[in-house]
Amino acid sequence: MSQIAKTRAQDFSYEWFDDKALRGYIRLGGTASQIVKRLLFWVNRDYKELNKEDWEHLRYEIAALAELGWTNPTFEDWSKAAESWLGEYFDPEKQACYLPYSENALEFLQIISSCIEQLANKSSADLGPISAVIRIYRQGKEKQPLPKFGEMIYERERITDKALYTTAKAIQHCGGLVEVCPECSLYFLLDRINQKYCSTTCSSRVTTRRSREKKKAEKLATQKKKRAKTKKSTGKKI
């Protein structure tokens, strides 16, 4: 965890993502940190308050994650897939079948939310269920080489399953940096090892509140001393 935080080349922020989620992905490159931060953006929102446009953006993002598969995404990977995303995936009349249904998007969001909650509680996280197809090899007339022990062939059929594989790779890389902001209770990804709050806004808010509380305490202490001094000068018992 500390090693990842120390070796990060640059800082990230939620403001880097524009309203068109996929275009933001393509523009930024799609590192593990950026993927996890974008997922936290959705987890921090109440899915009951998402509107139709929000669900559409989420469905496109799931399709983008599914397109990446097992690979460690680089800027070239995102750019190479950009043509198909912008040309086909964004045409609901021609290629609507490439997008998950809203109920599948909700299931995906619930799975990710559960995983992030486990990570924030410092426990091991479960990301699933992820479906897989087991192929049985039988020796016939034409002998086929048997798979090595422990080798499995994954047949990722649903788009949400494919997206979960990419998500698992990203979370495995930097999931240990997920924390909960003590001020606003939102999930965030550490940008530095000693970071405590999700943003400068929360940090400033805490600093301002503590300063006011300190001044208030000092004022009360001063008033108490003045009252004690007045009572003493009038001969009354304190």
C-alpha positions as CSV (number, residue, x, y, z in Angstrom):
1,M,0.0,0.0,0.0
2,S,2.6,2.5,1.0
3,Q,4.8,1.5,-1.9
4,I,2.0,2.2,-4.4
5,A,1.3,5.6,-2.8
6,K,5.0,6.6,-2.9
7,T,5.6,5.6,-6.5
8,R,2.5,7.3,-8.0
9,A,3.6,9.5,-10.8
10,Q,0.8,12.1,-10.6
11,D,-2.2,13.1,-8.6
12,F,-5.8,12.3,-9.7
13,S,-9.0,14.1,-9.0
14,Y,-12.7,13.5,-9.7
15,E,-12.8,16.7,-11.8
16,W,-10.7,15.1,-14.5
17,F,-13.7,13.1,-15.6
18,D,-16.1,14.9,-17.8
19,D,-19.9,14.2,-18.2
20,K,-19.3,11.8,-21.1
21,A,-17.7,9.0,-19.2
22,L,-16.3,7.0,-22.1
23,R,-14.7,10.1,-23.7
24,G,-13.2,10.9,-20.3
25,Y,-11.8,7.3,-20.2
26,I,-10.3,7.6,-23.6
27,R,-8.8,11.0,-23.0
28,L,-7.1,10.0,-19.7
29,G,-5.8,6.6,-20.7
30,G,-7.5,4.2,-18.2
31,T,-5.0,3.2,-15.5
32,A,-6.1,1.1,-12.6
33,S,-6.3,4.2,-10.3
34,Q,-8.5,6.0,-12.8
35,I,-10.8,3.0,-13.2
36,V,-11.2,2.6,-9.4
37,K,-11.8,6.3,-8.9
38,R,-14.5,6.3,-11.5
39,L,-16.1,3.3,-9.8
40,L,-16.0,5.2,-6.5
41,F,-17.8,8.1,-8.2
42,W,-20.7,5.8,-8.8
43,V,-20.6,4.0,-5.5
44,N,-20.7,7.3,-3.6
45,R,-24.0,8.2,-5.3
46,D,-27.3,6.8,-4.2
47,Y,-28.4,4.6,-7.1
48,K,-32.1,5.3,-6.2
49,E,-31.5,8.9,-7.2
50,L,-29.9,8.2,-10.5
51,N,-31.8,9.5,-13.5
52,K,-32.2,8.0,-17.0
53,E,-29.1,9.8,-18.3
54,D,-27.0,8.6,-15.4
55,W,-28.0,5.0,-16.0
56,E,-27.1,5.4,-19.7
57,H,-23.7,6.6,-18.9
58,L,-23.1,3.8,-16.4
59,R,-24.2,1.2,-19.1
60,Y,-21.6,2.7,-21.5
61,E,-18.9,2.5,-18.9
62,I,-19.7,-1.1,-18.2
63,A,-19.4,-1.8,-21.9
64,A,-16.0,0.0,-22.0
65,L,-14.7,-2.1,-19.0
66,A,-15.9,-5.2,-20.7
67,E,-14.0,-4.3,-23.9
68,L,-10.7,-4.2,-22.0
69,G,-11.1,-7.7,-20.6
70,W,-8.1,-9.1,-18.7
71,T,-5.5,-6.6,-20.1
72,N,-3.8,-4.0,-18.1
73,P,-5.2,-1.0,-20.0
74,T,-2.9,1.7,-21.5
75,F,-3.6,4.8,-23.4
76,E,-3.1,2.9,-26.7
77,D,-5.7,0.3,-25.6
78,W,-8.3,2.9,-24.9
79,S,-7.5,4.8,-28.2
80,K,-7.6,1.7,-30.3
81,A,-11.1,0.8,-29.0
82,A,-12.3,4.4,-29.2
83,E,-13.4,4.0,-32.8
84,S,-15.7,1.1,-32.0
85,W,-17.1,2.8,-28.9
86,L,-17.8,6.1,-30.6
87,G,-18.9,4.6,-33.8
88,E,-21.0,1.6,-32.7
89,Y,-21.6,1.6,-29.0
90,F,-23.0,5.1,-29.1
91,D,-25.6,4.2,-31.7
92,P,-28.5,2.8,-29.7
93,E,-30.5,1.9,-32.8
94,K,-27.8,-0.3,-34.4
95,Q,-25.8,-1.7,-31.5
96,A,-28.0,-1.6,-28.4
97,C,-27.3,-5.2,-27.8
98,Y,-23.7,-4.3,-26.8
99,L,-25.0,-2.5,-23.8
100,P,-26.1,-4.2,-20.6
101,Y,-29.7,-3.8,-19.5
102,S,-30.5,-1.4,-16.6
103,E,-31.1,-4.2,-14.2
104,N,-27.7,-5.7,-15.1
105,A,-26.1,-2.3,-14.5
106,L,-27.8,-2.1,-11.1
107,E,-26.5,-5.6,-10.2
108,F,-23.0,-4.5,-11.3
109,L,-23.2,-1.4,-9.2
110,Q,-24.4,-3.4,-6.1
111,I,-21.6,-5.9,-6.5
112,I,-19.0,-3.1,-6.7
113,S,-20.5,-1.2,-3.8
114,S,-20.3,-4.3,-1.6
115,C,-16.7,-4.8,-2.6
116,I,-15.7,-1.2,-1.9
117,E,-17.4,-1.4,1.5
118,Q,-15.4,-4.4,2.4
119,L,-12.1,-2.8,1.3
120,A,-12.8,0.3,3.4
121,N,-13.3,-1.9,6.4
122,K,-9.8,-3.4,6.0
123,S,-11.1,-6.8,5.2
124,S,-10.6,-9.1,2.2
125,A,-13.1,-8.2,-0.6
126,D,-15.3,-10.5,-2.6
127,L,-16.1,-9.5,-6.2
128,G,-18.7,-11.7,-7.7
129,P,-20.4,-13.8,-8.6
130,I,-18.5,-14.1,-11.9
131,S,-19.8,-16.8,-14.1
132,A,-17.5,-19.2,-15.9
133,V,-18.0,-22.2,-18.2
134,I,-16.0,-25.4,-17.5
135,R,-15.0,-27.4,-20.6
136,I,-14.5,-31.1,-20.2
137,Y,-11.9,-32.7,-22.5
138,R,-12.6,-36.2,-23.6
139,Q,-10.2,-38.5,-25.5
140,G,-11.7,-39.5,-28.8
141,K,-10.3,-40.9,-32.0
142,E,-8.5,-37.6,-32.6
143,K,-6.3,-37.1,-29.5
144,Q,-6.3,-33.6,-28.2
145,P,-3.8,-32.3,-25.7
146,L,-5.1,-32.2,-22.2
147,P,-5.0,-28.8,-20.4
148,K,-2.4,-28.4,-17.7
149,F,-3.5,-28.8,-14.1
150,G,-5.0,-25.6,-12.8
151,E,-5.5,-24.2,-16.2
152,M,-9.0,-22.9,-16.9
153,I,-10.7,-21.4,-20.0
154,Y,-13.0,-18.6,-19.1
155,E,-16.0,-17.9,-21.3
156,R,-17.2,-14.5,-20.3
157,E,-20.7,-14.3,-21.8
158,R,-22.4,-11.4,-20.1
159,I,-21.0,-7.9,-20.5
160,T,-21.2,-7.3,-16.8
161,D,-19.1,-10.4,-16.2
162,K,-16.5,-9.1,-18.6
163,A,-16.5,-5.7,-16.8
164,L,-16.1,-7.4,-13.5
165,Y,-12.9,-9.1,-14.7
166,T,-11.4,-5.7,-15.6
167,T,-12.6,-4.2,-12.3
168,A,-11.0,-7.1,-10.4
169,K,-7.6,-6.3,-12.0
170,A,-7.9,-2.6,-11.2
171,I,-9.0,-3.2,-7.6
172,Q,-6.2,-5.8,-7.1
173,H,-3.7,-3.1,-8.1
174,C,-4.8,-0.3,-5.9
175,G,-7.8,-1.4,-3.8
176,G,-5.7,-1.2,-0.7
177,L,-5.8,2.6,-1.0
178,V,-9.5,2.9,-0.7
179,E,-10.5,4.9,2.5
180,V,-13.6,6.6,4.0
181,C,-13.5,10.3,4.5
182,P,-14.2,10.9,8.2
183,E,-15.9,14.3,7.4
184,C,-18.3,13.5,4.5
185,S,-18.3,9.6,4.7
186,L,-17.5,9.3,1.0
187,Y,-15.2,6.6,-0.4
188,F,-12.0,7.9,-1.9
189,L,-8.6,6.7,-3.2
190,L,-5.5,7.9,-1.4
191,D,-3.3,10.3,-3.4
192,R,-0.6,10.3,-0.7
193,I,0.2,8.1,2.2
194,N,-0.7,10.6,5.0
195,Q,-4.0,11.8,3.3
196,K,-6.9,11.7,5.7
197,Y,-9.7,13.5,3.9
198,C,-11.1,13.1,0.4
199,S,-10.6,16.7,-0.7
200,T,-9.3,20.1,0.4
201,T,-12.9,21.1,0.9
202,C,-13.4,18.6,3.7
203,S,-9.9,19.3,5.1
204,S,-10.6,23.1,5.2
205,R,-14.0,22.5,6.7
206,V,-12.5,20.5,9.6
207,T,-9.7,23.0,10.2
208,T,-12.3,25.9,10.3
209,R,-14.5,24.1,12.7
210,R,-11.7,23.2,15.0
211,S,-10.5,26.8,14.9
212,R,-14.0,28.0,15.9
213,E,-14.3,25.5,18.6
214,K,-10.9,26.6,20.0
215,K,-11.9,30.2,20.0
216,K,-15.2,29.4,21.6
217,A,-13.5,27.4,24.3
218,E,-11.0,30.2,24.9
219,K,-13.8,32.8,25.1
220,L,-15.7,30.7,27.7
221,A,-12.5,30.2,29.7
222,T,-11.9,34.0,29.7
223,Q,-15.5,34.7,30.7
224,K,-15.2,32.2,33.6
225,K,-12.1,33.8,34.8
226,K,-13.7,37.3,34.7
227,R,-16.7,36.0,36.7
228,A,-14.5,34.4,39.3
229,K,-12.4,37.6,39.6
230,T,-15.6,39.7,40.1
231,K,-17.0,37.4,42.7
232,K,-13.7,37.4,44.5
233,S,-13.5,41.2,44.5
234,T,-17.0,41.5,46.0
235,G,-16.1,39.0,48.8
236,K,-18.4,36.2,47.6
237,K,-17.3,32.6,47.7
238,I,-16.5,31.2,44.4
